[in-house]
Amino acid sequence: MSGCPDCDRCSTHSLPSPKKDEYVVALAGNANVGKSATFNQLTGVDQEIGNWPGKTVERAEGLLQHRGQRIRVIDLPGIYSITALSTEEQISREFIAHDHPDVVVNVVDASALERNLFFTLQLMELESPLILAVNQMDLAAQKGIVLDFPRLSDLLGIPVIPTVAIQGKGIAELSDAIIRAVRSRPHPRLITYGKEVEDRISRIVDLLPGGAGGYPSRWTAIKLLEGDSDAVWEARKLAPDAVAAAGEFGRELEKIHGEPAATVMSAERYHASEQLVAEVMTIRPPGDNDISLTERIDRIALHPVLGYILLALMIGGLLVWTFIIGAWISEILTAFLSGIAPLNPLIKGTAADIVFNGAWTGLVAALTLIIPYVIPFYLILALIEDSGFLTRFSLMLDRGMHKMGLHGKAIIPLVLGFGCTVPACLSCRIIESPKQKFLAAFLVTLVPCSARTIVILGVVAAFVNIWWALALYLLDFVLIVILGRLAFRLLPGESVGMIMEMPDYHVPHIPGVIGQTWQRTRSLIGIVLPSYLVGSIVITAAYAMGFLEPINTALSPITVLLLGLPVMTGVVFVFGIIRKEMTILALAALFGTTVFSTVLTPVQLIVFALVTMLYVPCLSTILALAKEFGWKKALAISALETGLAIVLGAIVFRVLSPFM
């Protein structure tokens, strides 16, 4: 790799200011070198697939947004030369020469570098700004191939970036190199061939007018010497003397070498490739001593099978904490705090009683969220992040996340959402695209958080059966996928790919992990605690003064007629706005029992849990959404999910009633 490894940060190699709103980069290379994988890693979600104008060849185009710069990436067809013998070669040649992309990224296979450099030399003859992405470094390492990238960069005069595109390695460095190259436009050095060839090329160049046919003079001279029919046809009108001389020189080369001039030029390029590879490549028997700890772990973490098993274990561990350990701690904590002062959201008494009871209920709700769920979640997340695993997990999920219009980074807020939706919404900040950031936040509000889990387990699993509880979870996940795809298509704006640096693995720095956990928890407390305290006091006071009683009547067309629930559940859903599991407290207080199967039918229990799971997010989540995206979008999400909950609840009630 050429240049300073930290040149995007050091003062010596600081980036100049951008001069254009959007740059165009073309990816070129042989087939099966990982060019498509590189394109997918750079552009990610928002790709346009169609055909080149007037051609049946597929055209892939996408957007790279990196370090505040927009890059339009064009994936050229995979070809082995640019002699324009095929439609694919003609497309690539004309696009590079006539459309003038700001930079061409030539993707080559590190394990077959000599063969791939044959095409690189042809691109260099076109004199376009060029970057060499040496891909499939993992395969090269398995063959014992070691490359001197600074030396190769010096010989070619262009940036050389090693990558393993399918694993996302080197993509961040390649993105940085693209940003630098679109501004500095690095042109390759002149690669000279044998003396008898160079003499004839230079004599043809002297006979050509500048920019003949839109191509560089040296490139045109080489093509005329090879007898390229397109080049001959284009140059015949502008420089007939050059065409005639090239024909004569070609016959001379054929007489000297006993082969056609085109074959001689191919041999010259292969010879130049051999010399380049001889300078930069060494072969040694591959052994375990040459493999770093990071590479050994990545053999598992990024393995197409073992990697997903490891990922499933990680997510499974987080869910086990949510459903079992966290819920157990929350239950113990709730029982302990209830022993200090009973929890009763439906109370009537003096103003002091109302304020105290409302504040105490809100405080207990906050503590039973933050202590058993949020702090452990943040701690585990910081450990995974600091160790280097989180980037790998994000990469593994990147392709699956594309189904919902997101990329791999979205796994962080989605997993956090199982603990609490508030930190999950705030963690969407790590996503660069405003469209994807809002889409992730919307989907996060649908994830069954710990409070929703308590309702599902405490109402459906306890009094219907565990299978119906699991069915509600499955329905929720299906909705997330479907609504994600719809929202991705309907929301305005652009989506970008995931560019994440791949750090080496290391033992987490415990003081740093604890500090990061505290910083995240402290910022969450500032939203959760005030909203719980104030919201609980206000709703408790409203109930005590009789303001909530008319709500039952007002909501009865929905609760009774559509959802088939008792009329009193209208008030219950109001308490769920503070925190979802408060619906259970309100339900128990209104009906005077915690054995809900004695007052609600199995269908009503399922519908009640379904509506509670989907309708308006809790108050803290609404405040977090408003803080990140504004009140208009926060209220829009709330209204959409409430409508969705009512529609699905009404459908489920009518479908299940005849059978249960």
C-alpha positions as CSV (number, residue, x, y, z in Angstrom):
1,M,0.0,0.0,0.0
2,S,1.4,3.3,-0.9
3,G,1.8,6.4,1.2
4,C,1.2,7.0,4.9
5,P,-1.1,4.4,6.5
6,D,-2.9,7.2,8.4
7,C,-2.9,9.7,5.7
8,D,-6.6,10.5,6.2
9,R,-5.6,11.9,9.6
10,C,-2.0,13.2,9.6
11,S,-1.2,16.8,8.8
12,T,1.3,16.0,6.1
13,H,-1.2,14.1,4.0
14,S,-4.4,16.0,4.9
15,L,-7.1,15.8,2.2
16,P,-7.8,18.9,0.1
17,S,-11.3,20.3,0.0
18,P,-13.7,18.6,-2.4
19,K,-14.3,20.4,-5.7
20,K,-17.3,18.5,-7.0
21,D,-20.6,17.5,-5.5
22,E,-20.3,14.0,-6.8
23,Y,-17.5,12.0,-8.4
24,V,-17.7,9.0,-10.7
25,V,-15.5,5.9,-10.1
26,A,-15.4,2.9,-12.5
27,L,-14.6,-0.6,-11.3
28,A,-12.7,-2.6,-13.9
29,G,-11.1,-6.0,-13.9
30,N,-11.1,-9.6,-15.2
31,A,-14.0,-11.9,-14.4
32,N,-13.9,-13.8,-11.1
33,V,-11.5,-11.5,-9.3
34,G,-14.0,-10.3,-6.7
35,K,-15.0,-7.1,-8.6
36,S,-18.7,-7.6,-7.8
37,A,-17.9,-8.3,-4.1
38,T,-15.9,-5.0,-4.1
39,F,-18.8,-3.2,-5.7
40,N,-21.3,-4.6,-3.2
41,Q,-19.1,-3.7,-0.2
42,L,-18.6,-0.1,-1.5
43,T,-22.2,0.6,-2.5
44,G,-24.2,-1.7,-0.3
45,V,-28.0,-1.2,-0.4
46,D,-28.9,1.4,-2.9
47,Q,-27.9,-0.2,-6.2
48,E,-29.4,0.3,-9.6
49,I,-29.3,-2.7,-12.0
50,G,-30.2,-2.2,-15.7
51,N,-28.7,-2.4,-19.1
52,W,-26.2,-0.1,-20.8
53,P,-27.9,2.2,-23.3
54,G,-28.6,0.2,-26.5
55,K,-26.9,-2.9,-25.2
56,T,-28.1,-6.1,-23.5
57,V,-25.1,-6.1,-21.2
58,E,-26.0,-5.5,-17.5
59,R,-25.0,-2.2,-15.9
60,A,-24.7,-2.0,-12.1
61,E,-24.4,1.4,-10.5
62,G,-24.4,2.4,-6.8
63,L,-23.5,5.2,-4.4
64,L,-20.6,5.3,-2.0
65,Q,-20.9,8.0,0.7
66,H,-17.7,8.2,2.6
67,R,-16.1,11.0,4.7
68,G,-18.8,13.4,3.6
69,Q,-18.2,12.8,-0.1
70,R,-20.6,11.3,-2.7
71,I,-19.0,8.8,-5.1
72,R,-21.1,7.3,-8.0
73,V,-19.6,3.8,-8.5
74,I,-20.0,2.1,-11.9
75,D,-19.3,-1.6,-12.2
76,L,-17.9,-2.3,-15.6
77,P,-18.3,-5.7,-17.2
78,G,-15.6,-8.3,-16.4
79,I,-13.2,-8.5,-19.3
80,Y,-9.6,-9.6,-20.0
81,S,-8.6,-6.9,-22.5
82,I,-9.9,-3.7,-24.1
83,T,-9.4,-4.5,-27.8
84,A,-13.2,-4.0,-28.4
85,L,-13.6,-7.5,-29.8
86,S,-16.7,-8.0,-27.7
87,T,-19.6,-5.8,-26.6
88,E,-18.3,-5.9,-22.9
89,E,-14.8,-4.7,-24.0
90,Q,-16.3,-2.0,-26.2
91,I,-18.5,-0.7,-23.3
92,S,-15.6,-0.6,-20.9
93,R,-13.3,1.1,-23.4
94,E,-15.7,3.8,-24.4
95,F,-16.8,4.5,-20.8
96,I,-13.2,5.0,-19.6
97,A,-12.1,7.0,-22.6
98,H,-15.2,9.0,-23.5
99,D,-17.1,9.4,-20.2
100,H,-13.9,10.2,-18.3
101,P,-14.6,8.7,-14.8
102,D,-12.7,10.6,-12.1
103,V,-10.9,7.4,-11.1
104,V,-10.7,3.8,-12.4
105,V,-10.3,1.1,-9.7
106,N,-8.7,-1.9,-11.3
107,V,-9.6,-5.0,-9.2
108,V,-7.0,-7.8,-9.6
109,D,-6.6,-11.3,-8.1
110,A,-3.5,-11.4,-5.8
111,S,-3.2,-15.1,-6.3
112,A,-2.9,-14.7,-10.1
113,L,-1.3,-11.2,-10.2
114,E,0.8,-11.8,-13.4
115,R,-2.2,-12.7,-15.5
116,N,-4.2,-9.8,-14.1
117,L,-1.5,-7.2,-14.6
118,F,-1.8,-7.8,-18.4
119,F,-5.2,-6.0,-18.2
120,T,-3.8,-3.4,-15.8
121,L,-1.1,-2.4,-18.3
122,Q,-3.8,-1.8,-21.0
123,L,-5.7,0.4,-18.5
124,M,-2.5,2.3,-17.9
125,E,-2.2,2.9,-21.6
126,L,-5.6,4.7,-21.5
127,E,-3.9,7.1,-19.0
128,S,-6.9,7.4,-16.8
129,P,-6.4,8.1,-13.0
130,L,-6.0,4.6,-11.6
131,I,-6.1,2.7,-8.3
132,L,-5.0,-0.9,-8.1
133,A,-7.1,-3.0,-5.6
134,V,-5.3,-6.3,-5.0
135,N,-8.1,-8.5,-4.0
136,Q,-8.3,-12.1,-2.6
137,M,-5.3,-11.7,-0.4
138,D,-6.5,-14.6,1.7
139,L,-6.1,-17.0,-1.3
140,A,-2.7,-15.5,-2.0
141,A,-1.6,-16.2,1.6
142,Q,-2.8,-19.8,1.4
143,K,-0.4,-20.2,-1.6
144,G,2.4,-18.6,0.3
145,I,2.4,-15.4,-1.9
146,V,3.9,-12.3,-0.2
147,L,3.6,-9.0,-2.1
148,D,5.6,-5.8,-1.6
149,F,2.8,-3.2,-2.0
150,P,4.8,0.0,-1.6
151,R,7.2,-1.3,-4.2
152,L,4.4,-2.2,-6.6
153,S,2.9,1.2,-6.1
154,D,6.2,2.9,-6.8
155,L,6.7,0.9,-10.0
156,L,3.2,1.6,-11.3
157,G,2.9,5.2,-10.0
158,I,-0.5,4.6,-8.6
159,P,-2.1,3.7,-5.2
160,V,-2.1,-0.1,-4.4
161,I,-4.6,-1.3,-1.8
162,P,-4.7,-5.0,-0.6
163,T,-8.3,-6.2,0.0
164,V,-10.3,-9.3,0.9
165,A,-13.6,-7.9,-0.5
166,I,-15.8,-10.8,0.4
167,Q,-14.8,-10.3,4.1
168,G,-14.9,-6.5,3.9
169,K,-11.1,-6.3,4.6
170,G,-9.4,-3.3,3.1
171,I,-12.7,-1.7,1.9
172,A,-12.3,1.2,4.3
173,E,-8.7,1.8,3.1
174,L,-9.9,1.5,-0.5
175,S,-12.6,4.0,0.2
176,D,-10.1,6.4,1.6
177,A,-7.8,5.9,-1.4
178,I,-10.8,6.7,-3.7
179,I,-11.5,9.9,-1.9
180,R,-7.9,11.0,-2.2
181,A,-7.6,9.9,-5.8
182,V,-10.7,11.7,-7.1
183,R,-9.1,14.9,-5.9
184,S,-5.4,14.2,-6.8
185,R,-6.2,12.1,-9.9
186,P,-3.0,9.8,-9.8
187,H,-1.9,9.0,-13.3
188,P,0.1,5.8,-13.9
189,R,3.7,5.8,-14.9
190,L,4.7,5.0,-18.5
191,I,5.5,1.3,-18.9
192,T,8.0,0.9,-21.7
193,Y,8.3,-2.2,-23.9
194,G,11.1,-3.6,-26.1
195,K,13.2,-1.1,-28.1
196,E,12.0,-2.1,-31.6
197,V,8.4,-1.8,-30.3
198,E,8.9,1.5,-28.5
199,D,10.6,3.0,-31.6
200,R,7.7,2.3,-33.8
201,I,5.1,3.4,-31.2
202,S,6.9,6.8,-30.8
203,R,7.0,7.3,-34.6
204,I,3.3,6.6,-34.9
205,V,2.6,9.1,-32.0
206,D,4.5,11.8,-34.0
207,L,2.0,11.4,-36.9
208,L,-1.1,11.6,-34.7
209,P,-3.0,14.7,-33.8
210,G,-3.5,15.1,-30.0
211,G,-6.5,13.2,-28.7
212,A,-7.2,11.3,-31.8
213,G,-10.7,9.8,-31.5
214,G,-10.8,10.9,-27.9
215,Y,-8.1,8.5,-26.9
216,P,-4.5,9.2,-25.7
217,S,-2.0,9.3,-28.6
218,R,0.2,6.5,-27.2
219,W,-2.9,4.2,-26.7
220,T,-4.1,5.0,-30.3
221,A,-0.6,4.3,-31.6
222,I,-0.4,0.9,-29.9
223,K,-3.9,0.0,-31.2
224,L,-3.0,1.0,-34.7
225,L,0.2,-1.1,-34.4
226,E,-1.9,-4.1,-33.3
227,G,-4.3,-3.6,-36.2
228,D,-7.3,-2.8,-34.0
229,S,-10.1,-2.4,-36.6
230,D,-12.0,0.2,-34.6
231,A,-8.9,2.3,-33.9
232,V,-7.9,2.1,-37.6
233,W,-11.4,3.2,-38.7
234,E,-11.5,6.1,-36.3
235,A,-7.9,7.3,-37.1
236,R,-8.2,6.9,-40.9
237,K,-10.2,10.1,-41.1
238,L,-7.9,12.1,-38.8
239,A,-4.5,10.7,-39.5
240,P,-4.3,8.5,-42.6
241,D,-0.5,8.8,-42.6
242,A,-0.4,7.3,-39.1
243,V,-2.6,4.4,-40.2
244,A,-0.4,3.7,-43.2
245,A,2.8,3.9,-41.1
246,A,1.3,1.6,-38.4
247,G,0.5,-1.0,-41.0
248,E,4.0,-0.9,-42.4
249,F,5.5,-1.1,-38.8
250,G,3.2,-4.0,-38.0
251,R,4.5,-5.9,-40.9
252,E,8.1,-5.2,-39.9
253,L,7.4,-6.5,-36.4
254,E,5.8,-9.6,-37.8
255,K,8.9,-10.1,-40.0
256,I,11.2,-9.7,-37.0
257,H,9.3,-11.9,-34.6
258,G,7.5,-14.3,-36.9
259,E,4.2,-13.4,-35.4
260,P,1.4,-10.8,-36.0
261,A,2.0,-7.4,-34.3
262,A,-1.0,-7.9,-32.0
263,T,0.6,-11.1,-30.7
264,V,4.0,-9.3,-30.3
265,M,2.3,-6.6,-28.2
266,S,0.6,-9.2,-26.0
267,A,3.9,-10.8,-25.5
268,E,5.4,-7.5,-24.5
269,R,2.7,-6.9,-21.9
270,Y,3.1,-10.3,-20.5
271,H,6.9,-9.8,-20.3
272,A,6.3,-6.5,-18.5
273,S,3.9,-8.2,-16.1
274,E,6.5,-10.9,-15.4
275,Q,9.1,-8.2,-14.6
276,L,6.7,-6.4,-12.3
277,V,5.7,-9.5,-10.4
278,A,9.4,-10.6,-10.1
279,E,10.1,-7.3,-8.3
280,V,7.2,-7.4,-5.8
281,M,6.4,-11.1,-5.2
282,T,8.1,-13.7,-3.1
283,I,6.9,-17.2,-2.5
284,R,7.4,-19.1,0.7
285,P,5.7,-22.3,2.0
286,P,2.6,-21.2,3.9
287,G,2.7,-22.2,7.6
288,D,0.9,-21.4,10.8
289,N,3.8,-19.2,11.9
290,D,3.0,-16.8,9.1
291,I,-0.7,-16.5,10.1
292,S,-1.6,-13.8,12.6
293,L,-4.0,-14.3,15.5
294,T,-6.6,-12.1,13.7
295,E,-6.4,-14.2,10.6
296,R,-6.8,-17.4,12.6
297,I,-9.9,-16.1,14.4
298,D,-11.3,-14.7,11.2
299,R,-11.2,-18.2,9.7
300,I,-14.0,-18.9,12.1
301,A,-15.7,-15.5,12.6
302,L,-16.0,-14.9,8.8
303,H,-16.5,-18.5,7.8
304,P,-19.7,-18.9,5.7
305,V,-21.0,-21.5,8.1
306,L,-19.0,-21.3,11.4
307,G,-19.3,-17.5,11.3
308,Y,-23.0,-17.6,11.4
309,I,-23.0,-20.2,14.2
310,L,-20.8,-17.9,16.2
311,L,-23.1,-15.0,15.4
312,A,-26.1,-17.0,16.5
313,L,-24.5,-17.9,19.8
314,M,-23.7,-14.2,20.4
315,I,-27.3,-13.0,19.6
316,G,-28.6,-16.0,21.5
317,G,-26.6,-15.1,24.5
318,L,-28.0,-11.6,24.5
319,L,-31.6,-12.9,24.1
320,V,-31.0,-15.4,27.0
321,W,-30.0,-12.4,29.1
322,T,-33.2,-10.6,28.1
323,F,-35.6,-13.4,28.4
324,I,-34.2,-15.3,31.4
325,I,-31.5,-13.6,33.4
326,G,-32.6,-10.0,32.9
327,A,-36.2,-10.9,33.5
328,W,-35.3,-12.8,36.7
329,I,-33.3,-9.8,38.1
330,S,-36.1,-7.4,37.1
331,E,-38.6,-9.6,39.0
332,I,-36.4,-9.7,42.1
333,L,-35.9,-6.0,41.9
334,T,-39.6,-5.3,41.4
335,A,-40.5,-7.5,44.4
336,F,-37.9,-5.7,46.6
337,L,-39.0,-2.2,45.6
338,S,-42.7,-3.2,46.0
339,G,-41.8,-4.2,49.6
340,I,-40.6,-0.7,50.3
341,A,-43.8,0.8,48.9
342,P,-46.6,-0.9,47.0
343,L,-47.0,-0.2,43.3
344,N,-50.5,1.0,42.4
345,P,-50.9,3.2,39.3
346,L,-54.6,3.5,39.9
347,I,-54.9,5.4,43.2
348,K,-57.1,8.1,44.5
349,G,-56.2,10.2,47.6
350,T,-54.5,13.4,48.6
351,A,-52.3,15.3,46.2
352,A,-49.2,14.1,48.1
353,D,-50.3,10.4,47.8
354,I,-50.9,10.8,44.0
355,V,-47.5,12.5,43.4
356,F,-45.6,10.1,45.6
357,N,-47.3,7.0,44.1
358,G,-46.9,8.3,40.5
359,A,-43.3,9.2,41.0
360,W,-42.5,5.9,42.8
361,T,-44.2,3.9,40.0
362,G,-42.1,5.7,37.4
363,L,-38.9,5.3,39.4
364,V,-39.5,1.6,39.8
365,A,-40.2,1.3,36.1
366,A,-36.9,3.1,35.3
367,L,-34.8,1.1,37.8
368,T,-36.2,-2.2,36.7
369,L,-35.3,-1.3,33.1
370,I,-31.8,0.2,33.5
371,I,-30.3,-2.1,36.1
372,P,-31.2,-5.6,34.7
373,Y,-31.4,-4.8,31.0
374,V,-29.7,-1.6,29.9
375,I,-26.4,-1.7,31.9
376,P,-25.7,-5.4,31.1
377,F,-26.6,-4.8,27.4
378,Y,-24.3,-1.8,27.1
379,L,-21.5,-3.7,29.0
380,I,-21.7,-6.8,26.7
381,L,-21.9,-4.5,23.6
382,A,-18.8,-2.6,24.7
383,L,-16.9,-5.9,25.2
384,I,-17.9,-7.2,21.8
385,E,-17.1,-3.9,20.2
386,D,-13.8,-3.4,21.8
387,S,-12.6,-6.9,21.1
388,G,-13.1,-6.5,17.3
389,F,-16.0,-9.0,16.9
390,L,-18.7,-6.4,16.4
391,T,-17.4,-5.3,13.0
392,R,-17.2,-9.0,11.8
393,F,-20.8,-9.7,13.0
394,S,-22.0,-6.5,11.2
395,L,-20.3,-7.7,8.0
396,M,-21.8,-11.2,8.3
397,L,-25.3,-9.7,8.6
398,D,-24.8,-7.1,5.9
399,R,-26.3,-9.1,3.0
400,G,-29.4,-10.1,5.1
401,M,-29.9,-6.6,6.3
402,H,-30.1,-5.5,2.7
403,K,-33.5,-7.3,2.5
404,M,-34.8,-4.5,4.8
405,G,-33.0,-1.7,3.1
406,L,-30.3,-1.5,5.8
407,H,-26.7,-2.7,6.1
408,G,-24.8,-4.7,8.7
409,K,-24.3,-1.8,11.2
410,A,-28.1,-1.9,11.9
411,I,-27.6,-5.1,13.8
412,I,-26.4,-3.0,16.8
413,P,-29.6,-1.0,17.3
414,L,-31.8,-4.0,16.4
415,V,-30.1,-6.2,19.0
416,L,-30.2,-3.4,21.6
417,G,-33.9,-3.1,20.9
418,F,-34.5,-6.4,22.6
419,G,-33.4,-4.8,25.9
420,C,-34.8,-1.3,25.5
421,T,-36.0,0.7,22.5
422,V,-34.6,4.0,23.8
423,P,-30.9,3.2,23.6
424,A,-31.6,1.3,20.4
425,C,-33.0,4.5,18.8
426,L,-30.1,6.6,20.0
427,S,-27.6,4.1,18.6
428,C,-29.0,4.5,15.1
429,R,-26.5,7.5,15.0
430,I,-23.8,5.1,13.8
431,I,-25.7,4.8,10.4
432,E,-24.5,7.4,7.9
433,S,-27.5,7.7,5.5
434,P,-30.4,9.8,7.0
435,K,-32.8,7.5,5.1
436,Q,-31.3,4.3,6.6
437,K,-31.0,5.9,10.0
438,F,-34.7,6.8,10.2
439,L,-35.6,3.4,8.7
440,A,-33.5,1.6,11.4
441,A,-35.2,3.7,14.1
442,F,-38.6,2.8,12.8
443,L,-37.9,-0.9,12.7
444,V,-36.3,-0.7,16.2
445,T,-39.6,0.5,17.6
446,L,-41.2,-2.7,16.4
447,V,-38.6,-5.0,18.1
448,P,-40.1,-6.8,21.2
449,C,-38.2,-5.0,24.0
450,S,-37.9,-6.3,27.5
451,A,-41.2,-4.5,28.6
452,R,-43.1,-6.0,25.7
453,T,-41.5,-9.4,26.5
454,I,-42.9,-9.1,30.1
455,V,-46.4,-8.5,28.7
456,I,-46.2,-11.4,26.2
457,L,-44.8,-13.8,28.7
458,G,-46.9,-12.6,31.6
459,V,-50.2,-12.6,29.7
460,V,-50.0,-15.1,26.8
461,A,-47.3,-17.6,27.8
462,A,-48.7,-17.8,31.4
463,F,-52.4,-18.0,30.6
464,V,-52.6,-19.4,27.1
465,N,-49.4,-21.3,26.2
466,I,-45.8,-20.7,25.2
467,W,-46.5,-21.5,21.5
468,W,-48.9,-18.6,21.1
469,A,-46.3,-16.3,22.8
470,L,-43.7,-17.5,20.2
471,A,-46.2,-17.0,17.5
472,L,-46.5,-13.3,18.5
473,Y,-42.7,-13.0,18.3
474,L,-42.7,-14.6,14.8
475,L,-45.5,-12.3,13.7
476,D,-43.4,-9.3,14.9
477,F,-40.3,-10.4,13.0
478,V,-42.3,-11.0,9.8
479,L,-43.8,-7.5,10.2
480,I,-40.3,-6.0,10.6
481,V,-39.1,-7.6,7.4
482,I,-42.2,-6.6,5.4
483,L,-42.5,-3.1,6.7
484,G,-38.7,-2.6,6.3
485,R,-38.9,-3.5,2.6
486,L,-42.0,-1.2,2.1
487,A,-40.5,1.7,4.0
488,F,-37.2,1.4,2.1
489,R,-39.1,1.8,-1.2
490,L,-41.3,4.6,0.0
491,L,-39.0,6.7,2.0
492,P,-37.2,9.5,0.1
493,G,-33.5,9.8,0.2
494,E,-30.5,7.6,-0.7
495,S,-29.0,4.6,1.0
496,V,-25.3,3.8,1.2
497,G,-23.1,0.8,1.8
498,M,-21.3,-0.2,4.9
499,I,-17.7,1.0,5.2
500,M,-16.2,-0.2,8.4
501,E,-12.6,-0.6,9.3
502,M,-11.6,-4.1,10.3
503,P,-9.6,-3.8,13.5
504,D,-7.3,-6.6,14.8
505,Y,-8.7,-8.7,17.7
506,H,-7.5,-7.8,21.1
507,V,-8.4,-8.3,24.8
508,P,-10.9,-5.6,25.7
509,H,-9.6,-2.7,27.8
510,I,-11.8,-3.0,30.9
511,P,-11.5,0.6,32.2
512,G,-12.4,1.8,28.7
513,V,-15.3,-0.7,28.5
514,I,-16.7,0.4,31.9
515,G,-16.3,4.1,30.9
516,Q,-18.1,3.6,27.6
517,T,-20.9,1.7,29.4
518,W,-21.3,4.5,31.9
519,Q,-21.3,7.2,29.2
520,R,-24.0,5.5,27.3
521,T,-26.1,4.7,30.4
522,R,-25.8,8.2,31.7
523,S,-27.1,9.7,28.4
524,L,-30.0,7.2,28.5
525,I,-30.9,8.1,32.1
526,G,-31.4,11.7,31.1
527,I,-34.2,10.6,28.8
528,V,-35.8,7.6,30.6
529,L,-35.9,8.8,34.2
530,P,-37.6,12.2,33.7
531,S,-40.1,10.8,31.2
532,Y,-41.0,7.9,33.6
533,L,-41.4,10.2,36.6
534,V,-43.3,13.0,35.0
535,G,-45.4,10.8,32.8
536,S,-46.4,8.5,35.6
537,I,-47.4,11.4,37.9
538,V,-49.4,13.0,35.2
539,I,-51.4,9.9,34.3
540,T,-51.9,8.9,37.9
541,A,-53.2,12.3,38.7
542,A,-55.5,12.2,35.6
543,Y,-56.9,8.9,36.8
544,A,-57.4,10.2,40.3
545,M,-59.3,13.2,39.1
546,G,-61.5,11.1,36.8
547,F,-60.1,12.4,33.6
548,L,-59.3,9.0,32.3
549,E,-62.8,7.5,32.8
550,P,-64.2,9.1,29.6
551,I,-61.4,7.5,27.7
552,N,-63.0,4.1,28.1
553,T,-66.1,5.4,26.5
554,A,-64.3,7.2,23.8
555,L,-62.1,4.2,22.9
556,S,-64.9,1.6,23.2
557,P,-65.6,1.5,19.5
558,I,-61.9,0.3,19.1
559,T,-61.4,-1.7,22.3
560,V,-64.9,-3.4,22.3
561,L,-66.2,-3.4,18.8
562,L,-63.0,-3.9,16.8
563,L,-60.7,-5.7,19.3
564,G,-63.3,-7.6,21.3
565,L,-61.8,-6.5,24.6
566,P,-63.5,-5.3,27.8
567,V,-64.3,-1.6,27.9
568,M,-61.9,-1.0,30.8
569,T,-58.9,-1.8,28.7
570,G,-59.0,1.7,27.2
571,V,-57.5,3.2,30.4
572,V,-55.0,0.2,30.5
573,F,-53.6,1.1,27.1
574,V,-53.1,4.7,28.3
575,F,-50.8,3.5,31.1
576,G,-48.9,1.5,28.6
577,I,-47.7,4.7,27.0
578,I,-45.5,5.2,30.1
579,R,-44.0,1.7,29.9
580,K,-45.5,-1.3,28.3
581,E,-45.5,-3.6,31.4
582,M,-47.5,-1.0,33.3
583,T,-50.5,-2.4,31.3
584,I,-50.2,-5.5,33.5
585,L,-50.2,-3.4,36.7
586,A,-53.2,-1.4,35.5
587,L,-55.0,-4.6,34.3
588,A,-54.5,-6.2,37.7
589,A,-55.7,-3.1,39.6
590,L,-58.8,-2.7,37.5
591,F,-59.9,-6.4,37.6
592,G,-58.7,-7.0,41.1
593,T,-56.8,-10.1,40.2
594,T,-53.5,-11.2,38.6
595,V,-55.0,-14.4,37.2
596,F,-56.0,-12.8,34.0
597,S,-57.5,-16.1,32.5
598,T,-60.5,-15.6,34.9
599,V,-61.4,-12.3,33.4
600,L,-60.2,-12.6,29.8
601,T,-60.7,-15.3,27.2
602,P,-57.6,-16.8,25.5
603,V,-58.4,-14.9,22.3
604,Q,-58.7,-11.6,24.3
605,L,-55.4,-12.4,26.0
606,I,-53.7,-12.9,22.7
607,V,-55.2,-9.7,21.2
608,F,-54.4,-7.7,24.3
609,A,-50.7,-8.8,24.1
610,L,-50.6,-8.2,20.3
611,V,-51.9,-4.7,20.6
612,T,-49.7,-3.8,23.5
613,M,-46.7,-5.1,21.5
614,L,-47.4,-3.0,18.5
615,Y,-49.2,0.2,19.4
616,V,-47.7,3.6,20.2
617,P,-44.1,3.3,21.5
618,C,-43.5,4.2,25.2
619,L,-43.1,7.8,26.2
620,S,-39.3,7.5,26.5
621,T,-39.0,6.1,23.0
622,I,-41.2,8.9,21.6
623,L,-38.9,11.5,23.3
624,A,-35.8,9.7,21.9
625,L,-37.3,9.7,18.4
626,A,-38.3,13.4,18.7
627,K,-34.7,14.2,19.8
628,E,-33.2,12.4,16.9
629,F,-35.7,13.0,14.1
630,G,-38.1,15.7,15.2
631,W,-41.7,15.6,16.6
632,K,-43.3,15.2,13.1
633,K,-41.5,11.9,12.4
634,A,-41.9,10.7,16.0
635,L,-45.6,11.2,15.9
636,A,-45.9,9.7,12.5
637,I,-44.3,6.5,13.7
638,S,-46.6,6.4,16.7
639,A,-49.7,6.9,14.6
640,L,-48.6,4.3,12.0
641,E,-47.9,1.6,14.6
642,T,-51.1,2.4,16.5
643,G,-53.1,2.0,13.4
644,L,-51.2,-1.2,12.5
645,A,-51.9,-2.6,16.0
646,I,-55.6,-1.9,15.7
647,V,-56.0,-3.5,12.3
648,L,-54.0,-6.6,13.1
649,G,-55.7,-6.9,16.5
650,A,-59.2,-6.8,14.9
651,I,-58.1,-9.4,12.2
652,V,-56.7,-11.8,14.8
653,F,-59.8,-11.4,17.0
654,R,-62.1,-12.4,14.2
655,V,-59.9,-15.2,12.8
656,L,-59.3,-16.9,16.2
657,S,-62.7,-16.4,17.8
658,P,-64.4,-19.3,16.0
659,F,-61.6,-21.7,17.1
660,M,-60.7,-20.7,20.7
